[in-house]
Amino acid sequence: MTPKGLSNYNVEEIRKDFPIFQQEIYGKPLTFLDSGASAQKPQMVLDAIQKCYAEEYANIHRGVYYLSQVGTQKYEDARVKVQKFINAKSDKEIIFVRGATEAINLVAKAGAESF
């Protein structure tokens, strides 16, 4: 039985988007279950990272020069996209952090300060 909403996902087609899954380990297709700590990236994400590092890399929210402004705008655009995707009331509710542990600590600290 396929969970509702998952019937449209073709796993083999999705795997094609991830270069790492094109290899075999011990004669079998790679299966990666440690995505909580290090999620694998599809080719489009790898391409965007490469473009950023090669052509656009600069500090965001910290400069008035061109590359900083481009980076800041892309960062803010991403915040709006996430806001719309999760139906948040405001893009100001979207906070990007480095990982799950930092996010949990941030929420815990914010909750502790409200008591």
N, C-alpha and C positions, 0 to 999 in steps of 0.2 A: 504494500500500500504506500503510495507516494503522499507525503504531507501536502496539504492544500497550498497552492501557490508555487510548489516546486516542480510541478509536472512539466513546465515550459523550459526547464534548465537541462541542457544537453551537456553533461559533464565532459565528454570528449571534446566538444567544441570550446568549452570554457578553458580546458587544459591547454589548448593550442595558443591561447593568449599569454601563457606563462612560459618563458624560455626554459626555466629550471625544470619544468615537468616534461621536457622533451627527452630527458635522459632516463636510462634504466639503472637501477641499483640491484646488484645480485640477480640480474636477468629479469627483473620485474619493473614496471613503471614506477617512478618515484611517487611515494605517498608521504606527505609532510603534515605531521600532526602538532607541531610546536608553534602554531600561528599566534598563540597568545603572546609570545615573546618576540617573534620575528616573522611576521606575515610575508609571504612571497609576493613579488610584484609582477603585474602583467607588463607586457612590452610597452604599452602606452605610458605607463608610469615611469618605467626606466628611461624612455625617450624624453619625457618631460624633465626628469631629474638631470639628465645629461645636458639638455638645452639650458636649464637654469644654471648649472655649474659652468658651462662653457661660454654662455652669452649674456647672462642676466644677473649673476650672483652679486648681491649687495645686502647690507643691513636694511631691514624694514623699520619703519617708524623712527628712523634715527638720522636721516640725511635729507638735504634739499637738492642733492644732485640727481641726475636723470635716472641712473640705475636703481637708486634707493626708492625713488618715486614709483618706478615701474614695479618693483618688488612689493612695495606697500599696497599699490592698487590691486595687484593679483592676490595678495593676502586677504584684503578686504572683500574682494569679489568672491573668494572661496568661503569666507564667513557668511556671506549672503546666500550662497548656494546651499550651504549646510543648513542655514536657518530655514530656507524654503523646504528642503528635503525632510527635515524633522518637524516642520510646522511650528517652529519657535515663534514667540511673539515679536522678538527683536533680534537683529544680528548681534547686538551687544550681549546677548545671552550665550553666544558661542565663544568658547575659550579653547584655544588650541594648546595642548601640552605635549611633552615628549613621549609619554606612554601612560599605560593604565595605572601604574603605581603612583605617578605624580598626580593623576586625575583623582584617584581615591583619596590621597592625602589632602589635596586641595578642598575637596568636598567635606572631608572630616574636619579640617581646620575651620572652614567657614561655618559648619554646623556647630562646632564647639564654641565659637565666638558669639553665637546667637543665644546661648543659654545664660 
